[in-house]
């Protein structure tokens, strides 16, 4: 009887480690992904609001100096974190114009951690500390 209990406990512990270990390793830091010493501010137009886990993303279009439209992507936290900041799946709509501030990707690609969004009418929709 005692050996069965030991085996049952060992199997339960092993299953817990396998299941919970995967969840724990799923989250990642942002070190090395974004250039935390820089900020880029740009004017643009919202094209898409990706409301999903594990991260939400805002996509907006910016016209560069040569007149070419470049799509930028700003990463933010999970939907539950965004809800605690007053955001929802309806916060951003395609066509909204504003100023977007990001911590840019170290790779030089048009993406980054989105830390501030101010619409042209002055409404501040996002104003967060890096890493929130």
CORQUI-V295046 format. One record per run of one state. SS is the DSSP state (2 for helix, 1 for strand, 0 for the rest). FROM is the first residue (numbers start at 1). LEN is the number of residues. If there is no record, write none. Layout:
BEGIN
[[SS | FROM | LEN] [SS | FROM | LEN]]
END
This chain:
BEGIN
[[0 | 1 | 1] [2 | 2 | 25] [0 | 27 | 4] [1 | 31 | 1] [0 | 32 | 2] [1 | 34 | 1] [0 | 35 | 5] [1 | 40 | 11] [0 | 51 | 6] [1 | 57 | 7] [0 | 64 | 5] [1 | 69 | 7] [0 | 76 | 3] [2 | 79 | 6] [0 | 85 | 12] [1 | 97 | 9] [0 | 106 | 5] [1 | 111 | 9] [0 | 120 | 4] [1 | 124 | 4] [0 | 128 | 5]]
END
